Amino acid sequence: MRKIRKFSAPEPSMRRLPAYLHVLTRLLRENRLYVSCTFISNELYLDPTQVRKDLALTGIVGKPRVGYSVQELIDKIKAFLGWDVQRDAILVGVGNLGTALLGYQRFRLYGLNIVAAFDKDPRRIGKTIFGVDVLPVEKMPNLALRKKIDIGIITVGEDAAQEVADLMVQGFIKGIWNFAPKALIVPDNVIVENAQLSVSLGVLTSKMKLSETEKDTV
């Protein structure tokens, strides 16, 4: 049975930190030197106490009546998230979603460098998309092992997702970013993050429905 891995930081906090980073990056462009928890919480409609607890996870210490150094806080959050180092990644499944991810240039700002893409469709193999070569999927484990790839991105359909995950495991990939609507079975030493677009959409539409219902009852 696969063990449940315990992390030292709450997952909700890790999911909020990138939002803080967006605010801080904007402040840095505006030449702002210091920022308070209250300012960040007002920008993102969060509780200042929660923001303070989240930032404490990074180890940063603020100055009384001054707040946090914007640059230092950016550096601390990036280090905490592992975005202060470049991690090479490969992507499998060069359909619409896979192509869109290959074209997302800001990944490099987050330490993610997609070095190769793979597909089983002969019409896609051999192409170069946004500077990334598309190779036959069967070559993926060897390339991942040879280049010591850290991260694998799965953008294939549900039926092929487990097979792709198995190939990534063969290539000793440490983390899988899974966009397929499929629960993957992997060894305990492989971390899987499921990017569940349908779940996010469901949260949005359910909130809209609730809001519409409340308006109807007023």
NORJO-V827254 format. One record per backbone hydrogen bond with DSSP energy under -1.0 kcal/mol. NH is the residue of the N-H (numbers start at 0). CO is the residue of the C=O. If there is no record, write none. Layout:
# NORJO-V827254
NH_CO, NH_CO
This chain:
# NORJO-V827254
13_9, 14_10, 15_11, 16_12, 19_15, 20_16, 21_17, 22_18, 23_19, 24_20, 25_21, 26_22, 27_23, 28_24, 29_25, 30_27, 31_26, 34_67, 39_35, 40_36, 41_37, 42_38, 43_39, 45_40, 50_46, 51_47, 52_48, 53_49, 54_50, 55_51, 57_54, 58_55, 62_66, 65_62, 66_62, 67_34, 69_32, 72_68, 73_69, 74_70, 75_71, 76_72, 77_73, 78_74, 79_75, 80_76, 82_77, 86_110, 88_112, 89_150, 90_115, 91_152, 92_117, 98_94, 99_95, 100_96, 101_97, 102_98, 103_100, 104_102, 106_103, 107_104, 108_105, 109_106, 110_107, 111_106, 112_86, 114_88, 116_132, 117_90, 118_134, 123_120, 124_120, 125_133, 126_123, 128_131, 131_128, 133_126, 134_116, 136_118, 138_135, 139_136, 142_138, 143_139, 144_140, 145_141, 146_142, 148_143, 149_87, 150_87, 151_174, 152_89, 153_176, 154_91, 163_159, 164_160, 165_161, 166_162, 167_163, 168_164, 169_165, 170_166, 171_168, 172_167, 173_149, 174_149, 175_190, 176_151, 177_192, 178_153, 181_179, 189_186, 190_173, 192_175, 194_177, 195_193, 196_194, 199_195, 200_196, 201_197, 202_198, 203_199, 204_200, 205_201, 206_202, 207_203, 208_204, 209_205, 210_206, 211_207, 212_208, 213_209, 214_210, 215_211, 216_212
